[in-house]
């Protein structure tokens, strides 16, 4: 099965998101996924099996529990598959990053400026002419 077939399923993506935060037991994964997706425990177990067999997750026994962890190598391979396509979105993401940084800078500068006194005229604003 291709990595994108594995990642194409929203339940498996969610399981990987949970595992990216740290190791979890099968029960903890099941509780979260069952609540979010309304699927049965056997369905969650099937998704975990697919992730294990495809190499996206590892499992180790810990007493009576089975503890799962994410495996980075298949995710890196999937990311590498996207490399030829990055040119389509990377400039837009770079531009967005620039605009966000500019906005943060303007906000910092505005916060650092002293509040203008309404009684004191702005030296750059010309006085209205009298008629």
Residue pairs with C-beta under 8 A, 6 or more apart in sequence:
1 50
1 54
3 54
3 56
3 74
3 75
3 77
3 78
3 81
4 78
4 81
6 12
6 50
6 51
6 54
6 56
6 74
7 13
7 16
7 78
9 47
10 37
11 33
11 37
11 39
11 43
11 44
11 47
12 47
12 50
12 51
12 56
14 32
14 33
14 36
14 37
15 29
15 33
15 44
15 47
15 48
15 51
15 57
16 51
16 56
16 57
16 70
16 75
18 24
18 29
18 32
18 33
19 29
19 57
19 68
19 69
19 70
20 70
23 67
23 68
23 69
24 67
24 68
25 62
25 65
25 66
25 67
25 68
26 44
26 45
26 48
26 59
26 65
26 66
26 67
26 68
27 65
29 44
29 48
29 68
30 41
30 44
30 45
33 39
33 44
33 47
34 40
34 41
34 44
48 57
48 59
48 68
51 57
51 68
52 58
52 59
54 74
55 71
55 73
55 74
56 70
56 71
56 74
56 75
57 68
57 69
57 70
57 71
58 68
58 69
58 71
59 66
59 67
59 68
59 69
60 66
60 67
60 69
61 67
116 122
121 127
